[in-house]
Amino acid sequence: MKLLMENWRKFLKEGISDVVYHYTSGITKAAQILEENRFMASGGFTKEVESELGKGKLYFFSTSRTTTNVVVGNYPQGAIFKLDGRALAQKYKGAPVDYWADPERGKSSKLAANVGKTGYSEAFEAEDRILLDEPYIDDADTYIDEIHFALPIYKKEKGMFDDEPKRKPRGTLAWWQIDGLQRGVAVAEQRGIPYYIHIDQSTYPHVEVGKKKAFTKLSDFMVELEKSGVKVGGKPEPLRTPEEQAEYDKLVGDRVSKEIGEDDVFLFVQAAQDILAGKEQFEGAEIKGKVDYSDEKERKRKGKAFFGGLAGSPNAVGRFARDIDNPLHNVSSNPDARKTLEMLASLMRSTKQKTIKDLENYLNQVYKKNHPDGDPTGYR
């Protein structure tokens, strides 16, 4: 019995449950996951608390042991992927996480989330966090047992003269919701993945029970959609004609647009690379042209500031470049900034550092070893 209890505690501390669920808030995101056949992980080194939870891994992928939790909520939208936890465990490490818990007061996320005020049926996270060093989980279809799409056609509403709430059609659906559903279903059918379409709260988010009443054919859903009277909004016309777009491009010039925080991460990487290359002052040879509203001169000034911080003295909490924290947070789960985030992750792999703070310390030591009396500012 003692051995059994020890093994049970070990299981609770490490491992992935046999069945786990991954929720995505947008149905177009679900379609993209299926089309690309991969799940995107979040940057586990982008926040200090994530680094602590990551056990030395650079990325993490959030799953849940239940479909009723603080992340999913009660409103039917997006999609829930039912995943084979045993198959995931053959390749990846994992651990249960209670992110919003307050360990100092011994409170779980259910208390920390103020149950009764959230509007959620459950406020536990029940998270099984999958830990990995790669930015994606490839071959997603090998782990997907079922997909539950949610498009809210109906709602329950109590009228002035109603004794009980009645099921009534919602207003309209956006064109991209139907488009995302059609794209997702096409891939699911092609790969033989069972799918279910949920149209109200009677079957969602309790999908394991609700799937008995959910639609299992897109054609049946489309019939119900027409019967409900819910309209689908039309796809908007492009903002500009090809000729107008050409004129607009001339006005913009060579300016490149990036995601919020993305260029800061890029500039931080340039500063780090210059230090690793043995430079005494910042050069930033890869920084070219305008990004959004910052010209090349302004971008190099910011890169130089990162360089100076990394080569200088730490602040009161032992950090050399604290200004990188917010940009990292902004790009952590942004697919459009993943290439830039992976540049930084690659740098951390090559230097064998697991946290941003560790990387900053490492770069500072490299600089001071190469330039004991160096002047990173170039003012001397």
VENVENRA-V119703 format. One record per backbone hydrogen bond with DSSP energy under -0.5 kcal/mol. NH is the residue of the N-H (numbers start at 0). CO is the residue of the C=O. If there is no record, write none. Layout:
BEGIN
nh->{NH | NH}
co->{CO | CO}
END
This chain:
BEGIN
nh->{4 | 5 | 6 | 7 | 8 | 9 | 10 | 11 | 12 | 13 | 14 | 19 | 20 | 21 | 23 | 29 | 30 | 31 | 32 | 33 | 34 | 35 | 36 | 37 | 38 | 40 | 40 | 41 | 42 | 43 | 43 | 44 | 45 | 50 | 51 | 52 | 53 | 54 | 55 | 56 | 58 | 59 | 60 | 62 | 63 | 64 | 68 | 69 | 72 | 76 | 77 | 78 | 79 | 80 | 81 | 81 | 82 | 82 | 83 | 84 | 84 | 85 | 87 | 88 | 89 | 89 | 90 | 91 | 92 | 94 | 95 | 96 | 100 | 101 | 102 | 104 | 105 | 106 | 110 | 111 | 112 | 113 | 114 | 116 | 117 | 126 | 127 | 128 | 128 | 129 | 129 | 130 | 131 | 136 | 137 | 138 | 139 | 141 | 142 | 143 | 144 | 144 | 145 | 146 | 147 | 148 | 148 | 149 | 150 | 151 | 152 | 152 | 153 | 154 | 156 | 156 | 158 | 161 | 165 | 167 | 167 | 169 | 172 | 176 | 177 | 178 | 179 | 180 | 181 | 182 | 183 | 184 | 185 | 186 | 187 | 188 | 189 | 190 | 191 | 191 | 192 | 193 | 193 | 195 | 196 | 197 | 197 | 202 | 203 | 206 | 208 | 209 | 210 | 211 | 212 | 213 | 214 | 220 | 221 | 222 | 223 | 224 | 225 | 226 | 227 | 228 | 228 | 229 | 230 | 232 | 232 | 244 | 245 | 246 | 247 | 248 | 249 | 250 | 251 | 252 | 254 | 255 | 261 | 262 | 264 | 265 | 266 | 267 | 268 | 269 | 270 | 271 | 272 | 273 | 274 | 275 | 276 | 277 | 278 | 281 | 286 | 287 | 290 | 291 | 293 | 294 | 298 | 299 | 300 | 301 | 302 | 303 | 304 | 305 | 306 | 307 | 308 | 309 | 310 | 311 | 311 | 314 | 317 | 323 | 324 | 326 | 327 | 328 | 329 | 330 | 331 | 333 | 334 | 336 | 337 | 340 | 341 | 342 | 343 | 344 | 345 | 346 | 347 | 348 | 349 | 350 | 351 | 351 | 352 | 355 | 358 | 359 | 360 | 361 | 362 | 363 | 364 | 365 | 366 | 367 | 368 | 369 | 370 | 373 | 377}
co->{0 | 1 | 2 | 3 | 4 | 5 | 6 | 7 | 8 | 9 | 93 | 82 | 63 | 80 | 78 | 25 | 26 | 27 | 28 | 29 | 30 | 31 | 32 | 32 | 136 | 38 | 134 | 59 | 331 | 41 | 57 | 57 | 42 | 46 | 47 | 48 | 49 | 51 | 50 | 53 | 131 | 41 | 129 | 127 | 20 | 125 | 66 | 123 | 68 | 74 | 149 | 23 | 147 | 21 | 79 | 145 | 19 | 80 | 142 | 17 | 82 | 17 | 83 | 84 | 85 | 86 | 87 | 87 | 130 | 128 | 11 | 126 | 97 | 106 | 100 | 101 | 101 | 101 | 107 | 107 | 108 | 110 | 109 | 113 | 113 | 96 | 62 | 94 | 126 | 60 | 127 | 92 | 58 | 38 | 135 | 36 | 36 | 138 | 139 | 139 | 81 | 142 | 81 | 193 | 79 | 146 | 195 | 77 | 197 | 75 | 150 | 198 | 198 | 167 | 154 | 165 | 156 | 158 | 156 | 154 | 165 | 152 | 230 | 173 | 173 | 174 | 175 | 176 | 177 | 178 | 179 | 180 | 181 | 182 | 183 | 184 | 185 | 186 | 187 | 188 | 187 | 144 | 191 | 146 | 214 | 148 | 195 | 199 | 199 | 204 | 205 | 205 | 206 | 208 | 209 | 209 | 196 | 216 | 217 | 218 | 219 | 220 | 221 | 222 | 223 | 224 | 225 | 224 | 170 | 172 | 230 | 240 | 241 | 242 | 243 | 244 | 245 | 246 | 247 | 248 | 251 | 289 | 258 | 258 | 260 | 261 | 262 | 263 | 264 | 265 | 266 | 267 | 268 | 269 | 270 | 271 | 272 | 274 | 273 | 375 | 283 | 285 | 293 | 255 | 290 | 292 | 294 | 295 | 296 | 297 | 298 | 299 | 300 | 301 | 302 | 303 | 304 | 305 | 306 | 307 | 308 | 318 | 314 | 320 | 321 | 322 | 323 | 324 | 325 | 326 | 327 | 330 | 332 | 333 | 334 | 336 | 337 | 338 | 339 | 340 | 341 | 342 | 343 | 344 | 345 | 346 | 347 | 348 | 347 | 44 | 354 | 355 | 356 | 357 | 358 | 359 | 360 | 361 | 362 | 363 | 364 | 365 | 366 | 370 | 374}
END
